[in-house]
């Protein structure tokens, strides 16, 4: 079936004056655009319908599996220097602990437990710091998905490497208790994660990491110069550690929610998310 061509030619009997009159009438014609409230209402309605259709097309397990698959596909995007630096820090810490009679495995994990996460924030916010958010937002998996997937991968990696170290130390030393050393590194990890995200949302990735690492190194030096303080922490009640872990987890969840809200507001041009600090 052939498509008919539009006839854009004027009749031969149309005079020049008629053409000028038509042009003048067209120039006076104005297209009334909807106001901003109507535009926002239409966008929100379209978003709602898209979410409803997405839920109908696939179940929860299917959507969750796609999210996990996408998260782990981000491993290849994170620069190798991050993985190498994190592993090198733990290898150096483990060697120092085993070779030095004065070292303490609890102190080693306390100092290193949140370090991979803090360093990983450079990779998480690299798109924002390089002014690539709008380009990422136009992709199938937008900027919010990329940021959350990188946070998930780095968080899982950080927990995994700390857990492996806990197992190794508990197997190689009878004085190290598995549950106690796990609580000992999990507490600062959750607390520092929330604080790191709070700073990283407001500052560039490199600046926030330098600030957090400087603060954390200073705190670790205080513990290192005060062995009695470590001993006091080891005898604290388990409930105290669990309470701090819950507080740190809640703080991290609040910062992630704020990150989502801030990113959405940025693309609506209400805030400035791409930091220029």
C-alpha positions, 0 to 999 in steps of 0.5 A: 500500500503506497503512502499518499504524498501531501499536496503543498502546492498552491493553486495557480489562481492565488495572487501574491496579495493572497499569499501575503495575507496568508503569511500575515495571518500565520504570523499572528497565530499563537500556540498557547502552551500549558502552564508548568503545573499541567506539565508537571501533572502530565509527567507524574501521571506518565511516570505512574503509568510506566511503573504500573506497566513495569510491575505488570510485565514482570514479578518481584523476583524477576525485577530483583534479579535484573537489579542484582545482575546490573549491580554486578555488571558495574564491577567491570566499570569500577577501575582496577586500581580500587580493587588493588588498593583495597586488597593491598591495604588488607594484605599489609595489615594482615602481614603486620599483624602476624609478624608483629607481636605487639599488633592486635587483630582487633585493631587492624580490622577496626582501622581497615573495616570502612576504608574500602567503602570510603575509597569506593565513593570516588568510583560511586560519584565519578559520573557526578564529579565528571559532569556526566549525570545528564548523559547517564540519565539518558541511558537505559539504566540512569544515573540513580541506578548506576550510583545505587548499583556501585554502592551495592557492589562496594558495600558487599565487597567491603563486608565480604573482605572484612568477614574473610579476615574475621574467619582467618584471624579466628582460625589462626588465633585462639584468643580471637573470638569470631562474633566479637571481632565481627562486631568490632569491625561491623560497628565502625563500618556502619557508622562511617558508611553513613557519615561518608555518604553524608559528606560525599553528597555535599562535596566532590568524591575526592574531597569527601574521601580525603576528609573522611580518611583524614578524620578516620586516621586521626581516630585510629591514631588515638586508639593506637596510642591508647591500648587501654582504650581498645581493651575497654572496647573489647569488654563492652556489652554486645547490646552496645555494639548492636545499638551502634550498628542499628544507628549506623545502618539507619543513618546509611539508609537515610543518606541513600534516601536523601541521595535519591531525593537530591538526584531527582530534584537535580534533574528537575532543576531545583538543586545543584547536585554536581558539586563545583567544590 
